[in-house]
Amino acid sequence: MVKHVILWKLKEEYSGEEAAEIKKGVKNGLEGLKGEIPGLIDIRVYTEPLDSANCDMMLDSCFENEEALKGYTVHPKHVEVATTKVRPFVASRTVMDCEA
């Protein structure tokens, strides 16, 4: 299995209700991909960090293998969510992919 973890920081211009709506859109969009993309075992988005965190959201996903992860990155349903619900709103992104 392969883990795919992303940490995002929202752009500073978003706060309060606006940030909450963005986070909701990211969570619903990405978690909605479960069962839609071959090789995607599990996908969860965490949007309520503790005060000690230095990021706003975390994606925790698991794939059957590295090929499945590569397929996910270019799958049209994932690309649509990434380009409409994630990328326009984030200032930074940190990724770690690893064998689990």
N, C-alpha and C positions, 0 to 999 in steps of 0.2 A: 504494500500500500504506500501511497505517497500523500503526504500532508502538504497543503498549500495554505499558508497563513499570510494575511495582509493586515497591516496597521495603517489607518488613515487619520490624517489631521484635516479637519475642515478649514476652508478659507476663513480668515479672521472676520470677514464682513458678515458672517452668518452667526447668529446667536439666538437664544430663546426659542420662540415658536418656529421661526424659520429653520433653525438647525434641527429641531425636533422633526419637522416635516421632511427634511432632507434625509435624516437618519431612517425614518419610517420607510421612505421610498427605496433607499438602498437595501434595507432589510427585506422588505416584501419582494423587491425585484430579484435579488440574488437567491433568497431562500425559495422563491418560486421556480427556480431552475431545477430543483430536486425532482428526479424522475423524467426530466426533459433532455438530459445530455448523457450520452453513453459513457459509462465508466465513472460517473459521479456517484460516490457512495453516500456522502453526507455533506451538508453545507449549512453553516449557521453564521449569523451576523450578530455581534454584540454591540449595543449602542448606548449602554449606560455604564461608562467607566467609573471607577472609584476616584475620589479626589486625588489619590496618589498617582494616577495615570497621566501620561503626557501625550496621549492620542485620544481621538474621539470615537473611533469605531474599529472593530476587529472582525475580519473574515476568518473563519476556521473551517476548512473544507478538506475532504478526503477523497482520493481517487484510487481506482484499482491499480494503476501503474502510471509511469511517466508519460506513456503515449496517450492515455486518457486525459491527463492534465493538459498536454499539448493540444488535444482536440477541443477541450473546453475553452482554451484561450481564443480560438478562432471560430467557435461555434456561433452562428448568427444570433441565437437567443441571448447568449452571454454578451456578445459584442453590443447588442442593442441596450442591454441593461447598463453595461459599463459606460457607453458613450452618452446615455441620456440621464442616468440616475447617479453615477459616481463621479466620473472625471470632471464634469463642469464645476463641481462643488468642493473638490479636495485640493489642499495646498501641498500635501506631501503624502507619499506612499512608501511603505517599507514592506518588502516581501521576503518570506523564507519558504523554500520548497525543500522537503527532505523525505527520505525513506522512513516509514513508520513501522 
